[in-house]
């Protein structure tokens, strides 16, 4: 059993602002019970009060992860879906949620109960839901919601949501029916809290797992101001550290991300898994089906670019990172259609670097990729490839349609002679003959952006 370690408290910068809650017209209490440290399922209960304005709730879920639904009112059962007519004014719903789930067959877990700890997204406990309101009863319905954990003796809970008491949290989300969100960790674990540049940061994980929290905080202390300038500030950030047999990569969530303990602040290919996930968490926009290359490419590009700006990468190692992108990228494919990791994590960030260079040259350094990304962040919402291209033109006053046709839709590697990258040099880069690659530290294998059972999203 892992012993609980007292929390560490650090403060830097201003205190985060406190949002004013909207007027609530009904209440929701989510209760999660884990009976013992060896449990494989959790019992989840929804308690609703004052719900005259709710006509029905539709829940969609994976039948292998959720089962034994029971509740008041009427439950229409279909495979992977329940339509619940709860009946007013009070109602409840209970079900069982599996605590272990593999991210993919023969891969690591993205939800796991281990030796005295549980790490998962809240989506592992709460199915997706859609609510139909009766606007004739309440034209502006809004919930007041809280999340309560009932856990084995000595266990604690940390989530991406504001605390409201012992193992209790305030649930706030977009929409009128507040839904739990982000990553969480339960059990006995080490926790470090800090306030950095207006962001309340919590790092939590099993004792001894992962990079020392002080090193993570030191990176965030320098990178957060730049990320805030680019994308806007977040008031809260939870970083949950996982251990084997969990998935050996990083995964983002609302105001939070997961990172396996074996992932370093900087990998041998010079990217930073922590800054990659920080970009995803901070960005207030999400990709459409044809723009996953853009979301992942931006996160990976800024994982090296921010390191360069804060002095973690010199020019030689920055060039080395670009050459790794060229070496492990996939070329000759349409980025908007091919969803391979090699395109998202290698080809796309190199093309975005080339685009940044093109913007700076075309505008005499009056604009850069930063300005385009900042504009997208101010607008928020869903980003398509066409919207990104349109924002490029609006911000810079230049057309980049030809660049996109060659390097995004046709997937041609961009010529970058200043760093020794061209279509003719890709094969020499892949053969390992590039001189830049010889600078790797002894003992490190030359790897792509993400090894087989690793990755970032």
Beta strands, then each sheet from edge to edge (+ up, - down):
strand 1: 8-11
strand 2: 26-33
strand 3: 41-49
strand 4: 54-60
strand 5: 66-71
strand 6: 74-78
strand 7: 81-85
strand 8: 90-98
strand 9: 101-102
strand 10: 109-113
strand 11: 117-121
strand 12: 128-133
strand 13: 143-150
strand 14: 156-159
strand 15: 163-165
strand 16: 168-171
strand 17: 183-187
strand 18: 190-196
strand 19: 199-205
strand 20: 236-242
strand 21: 250-253
strand 22: 256-260
strand 23: 285-287
strand 24: 381-383
sheet 1: 1+ 18+ 19- 20- 22- 21+
sheet 2: 5+ 8- 3+ 2- 13- 16+ 15-
sheet 3: 6+ 7- 4+ 12-
sheet 4: 9+ 10- 11+ 17- 14+
sheet 5: 23+ 24+
end
